[in-house]
Amino acid sequence: MFHKILIANRGEIACRVAETAKRLGIKTVAVYSDIDAMSKHVLACDESVFIGGSAPQESYLKGAAIIQAAKDTGAQAIHPGYGFLSESNSFAQACADAGIIFIGPSPYAIEAMGLKARSKQLMSQAGVPVVPGYHGEDQDRERLLQEANAIGYPVLIKASAGGGGKGMRIVEGAADFASALMSCQREAQGSFDDASVLIERYVHRPRHIEVQIFGDSHGNCVYLFERDCSVQRRYQKVLEEAPAPGMTQELRKKMGETAVAAARAVNYVGAGTVEFIVEQVTDHPMRYFFMEMNTRLQVEHPVTEAITGLDLVEWQLRVANGEPLPLEQDQLCISGHSIEARICAETPNKNFLPTVGVLNVYRKPVCREFSVVNDGVRLDSGIRQGDQISSYYDSMLAKLIVHGATREEALSRMDVALSQVHVVGLPTNVQFLRNLIQSSSFVDADLDTALIVRESEALFHQEGMKSKDAAICALAFILDEEEKLKQMQLGALNWIDPWSEKDSWEILGKANRYFDFVVDGSAIKLLWSIDSNGKAQVQQENFLAPLIFSHQDVGLIVQWGDHLYQPSVYRLGHEFSVFTNLGATVVTWVNPLSHDVETTTNIGRLTAPMSGKLVSFLVAVGDRVTQGQALAVMDAMKMEHTISAPKDGVVTELLFCSGEQVVEGAELLTVDD
């Protein structure tokens, strides 16, 4: 076995590989960029080497610098993780030329399967079913339009290189084709340094089912069953599960053997995933087509580990070391059900716009980290409390994986685990994930890639907890803080200045104190009153009830009338992040004694939604524009974002140049009435 490997990646996958290497007694070397100097993955490894600037092109995509780091530290092999250089045949070849083992398939296999168009031609020749479409080399835009017209709309434009949902667009008609193609090509060029695309018929009610395969250098190849990855947003996966619901033993065997045949067609060695698009129509409810092969370990590999009890990273290391596969096909079996949820820094209600900021609070559920032991909760994470989440890398913060004897048990375990994830400092999709796994379509396993759109009313307009409940918890927290401060004064000075009291006590009658909160854009007014006997009550609209709060071993306990809460509340200035088993939300306290509360919004302003690079302006000074018209394109967190006109008007000024970095909130251009 290797004595030292270099991990050419960052974040949770680098930590994941380091964990298995440590268990096997293998030393590890981390590489890091400027912004990652003190990151979790750096500290998880035995050594670390600085390789360049924060942008991926200046660090994690610098193959020569990474190979030199491996040489300098005496690493025998390089594990590429996923993303970055993991599917670069030129990097794999450079490793071989340098006498360093690339922990992955051969350069030939990467090249053959890495370009979607070429891989589909190869699969078609091998008798593997493929989606009808154009996979040719001619990338002339007129030719591509002609092919799309011939296929019939809707069509799907896909970047030929890479994956991860980058460079994909659904086109409903010929009028939209040119703009969608240009956007797709830009994103493909930026992500994979290759702007070539393919065009396919858009499959109706598609499910995304993939098969994990493994090959070795001794001619053995097996499939480790399937995963359903149909629940997606922006063509990227949100939830993955194994095994796929509704899968029959007959179809599982057929798809598995097809995946193995695809791998054997390129003499595949190592971990790989053969992805299928499954069409659900009346006459063929589970008709499948080859979509692509990912020549690397997948983000969602933990659900396969959970149902098989195997460590896939260990298999990768053993196969790369020249050993045969540890098990044969008839020795593999499925145990229970596993679900993975991707926790991302993003705002679901704003089309999943990625977010940046500081992790002021990062509380995790009771779980194992990176452990492949099933029947429980696992968290794979490359972050720590206090870390800065930047716009340079993907928005995924962590992966939460659960396993149960049945799908129902796994779903229940996932909901409890998600309720225990507390992130404060930037928006995340945690509450959205809770809504998602509770949606009727997901619970009933009515799966396809349009599930989020179909369930949008339940997912985007359902409160995890009522605004009133959240405001009551925030109020109790404020009063509790004031009580603690009073006790500290009493302990330090042995007296309390009566004029500094905040209880609004009066000599006669009941004292009142008003609290104004904003929750989910709605104003909540609470009237807190206390009589001369010390009895406290809170009134919200027509409902009046006693308010009792106390601290116990479990934390803050709040009782308001018949309502009992056990919230976790975190305060940042006037914002209170409230978490309960019902859900989570942010409450803003409008303090009348303070003047630093932001009361205006940037709605209607042409500002950058987050820090990133301005790709281009789509208009010029003097152009007349209409509401909703695309004005500019930004690139942030490996995705394109379009800035649209909030109103009709005339462009009067462009405030940046194409290619410039801009910070969140920066005004990009002006439009006058």
Salt bridges, closest charged atoms under 4 A:
GLU12 OE1 - LYS399 NZ 3.33
ASP36 OD2 - ARG10 NE 2.68
GLU47 OE2 - LYS4 NZ 2.48
GLU87 OE1 - ARG296 NE 2.94
GLU111 OE2 - ARG118 NH1 3.76
ASP138 OD2 - ARG143 NH1 3.37
GLU147 OE2 - ARG143 NE 2.82
GLU187 OE2 - ARG169 NH2 3.41
GLU200 OE2 - LYS120 NZ 1.80
GLU200 OE2 - HIS135 NE2 3.41
GLU200 OE1 - LYS158 NZ 3.96
GLU210 OE1 - HIS208 NE2 3.80
GLU210 OE2 - ARG227 NE 2.84
GLU210 OE1 - LYS237 NZ 2.95
GLU226 OE1 - ARG252 NE 2.81
ASP228 OD2 - ARG207 NH2 2.58
GLU240 OE2 - ARG342 NE 2.65
GLU241 OE1 - HIS337 NE2 2.71
GLU241 OE1 - ARG407 NE 2.75
GLU257 OE2 - LYS253 NZ 2.65
GLU275 OE1 - HIS208 NE2 2.76
GLU275 OE2 - LYS237 NZ 3.38
GLU279 OE2 - ARG201 NH1 3.37
GLU279 OE1 - ARG287 NH2 2.83
GLU292 OE1 - LYS116 NZ 3.34
GLU300 OE2 - LYS237 NZ 2.69
GLU300 OE1 - ARG342 NH2 2.96
GLU305 OE2 - ARG16 NH2 2.66
GLU305 OE1 - HIS301 NE2 3.86
GLU305 OE1 - ARG378 NH1 2.81
ASP311 OD1 - ARG16 NH2 2.78
ASP311 OD2 - ARG23 NH2 2.82
GLU314 OE1 - ARG23 NH2 2.74
GLU314 OE2 - ARG318 NE 2.92
GLU323 OE1 - ARG318 NH1 3.31
GLU346 OE1 - ARG233 NH2 2.76
GLU369 OE2 - LYS40 NZ 3.36
GLU369 OE2 - LYS364 NZ 3.21
ASP375 OD1 - ARG413 NH1 3.32
ASP380 OD2 - ARG378 NH2 2.90
ASP387 OD1 - ARG384 NH2 3.40
GLU409 OE2 - ARG413 NH1 3.79
ASP415 OD1 - ARG434 NE 2.96
ASP446 OD1 - ARG205 NH2 2.89
ASP446 OD2 - ARG454 NH2 3.90
ASP448 OD2 - ARG205 NH2 3.27
ASP448 OD2 - ARG454 NH1 2.61
ASP480 OD2 - LYS484 NZ 3.51
ASP480 OD2 - HIS551 ND1 3.17
GLU481 OE1 - ARG571 NH1 2.50
GLU482 OE2 - ARG513 NH2 2.93
GLU483 OE1 - LYS486 NZ 3.42
ASP516 OD1 - LYS525 NZ 2.70
ASP596 OD1 - HIS574 ND1 3.57
GLU640 OE1 - ARG169 NH2 3.93
GLU640 OE2 - ARG186 NE 3.22
GLU667 OE1 - ARG605 NH2 3.22
ASP673 OD1 - LYS647 NZ 3.39
